[in-house]
């Protein structure tokens, strides 16, 4: 069975063949480790352990095996990479959500804005930080975000999500295992698509 290609192994795994599933997992385990290491570099200070990232990446791998369709004109390798990256980005978002926000975004109250020497009182008094206005902007952003994502390729969507999470070009290139030029090109294409939508 080890002589079978990915397409044949995936097909068997989708039919609950445990041997095919195990061979696929062992074949892609180095990739799971590699992607987990990339994300761990950025997430280790957020209270997550490496084994947790490996588990999340494995979930992405298993989703790829169950959902892969050879008719979609993409290689299994590309599809599994996208699924694992998405799973990891979901974990990044989860860690940045409300229950972790206090730890992840903690700043001294006296110095909220070092550049302008703003303090908590300045921040509260600023209409730009009005919670009601923020909620309306948030709703508009969600609608725009969904419209944009609908127009992006899988690769562009991954880049877009990472950019929205404040990763810079070099970090995105490292996470996506691409050169910075391909990231820059993707961001330029994303900008053009956003302009078309707006």
Residue pairs with C-beta under 8 A, 6 or more apart in sequence:
1 9
1 12
1 19
1 20
1 23
2 23
4 12
4 20
4 23
6 24
6 27
6 75
6 76
6 77
7 70
7 76
8 20
9 20
9 23
9 24
9 27
10 20
10 24
10 65
10 68
10 70
10 76
11 70
12 19
12 20
12 21
13 20
13 21
13 24
13 65
14 65
14 66
14 68
21 65
24 65
25 58
25 61
28 61
28 80
31 80
31 81
31 84
32 54
32 57
32 58
32 61
32 84
33 54
34 177
35 57
35 81
35 84
35 85
35 88
36 50
36 53
36 54
36 56
36 57
36 88
37 50
38 174
38 175
38 177
39 53
39 57
39 88
39 91
39 92
39 175
40 48
40 50
40 53
41 174
42 92
42 167
42 171
42 175
43 53
43 91
43 92
43 95
44 50
46 95
46 96
46 100
46 103
46 104
47 95
47 100
47 103
48 91
48 95
53 88
53 91
56 87
56 88
56 90
56 91
57 84
57 87
57 88
59 87
60 80
60 83
60 84
60 85
60 86
60 87
60 88
61 80
61 83
61 84
63 83
63 87
64 76
64 79
64 80
64 82
64 83
64 84
65 80
67 83
68 76
68 79
68 80
72 79
82 154
82 155
82 158
85 158
85 175
85 176
86 158
89 158
89 161
89 162
89 165
92 165
93 165
95 104
96 104
96 165
109 119
109 120
110 119
110 120
111 117
111 119
112 118
112 119
112 120
112 122
112 123
113 122
113 123
116 122
123 129
127 133
144 197
144 198
147 197
148 160
148 190
148 193
148 194
148 197
149 157
149 160
151 193
151 196
151 197
152 160
152 190
152 193
155 176
155 186
156 186
156 189
156 190
156 193
158 176
159 172
159 176
159 183
159 186
159 187
159 190
160 190
162 171
162 172
162 175
162 176
163 172
163 187
163 190
167 175
169 180
169 183
169 184
169 187
170 180
172 183
173 179
173 180
173 182
173 183
176 183
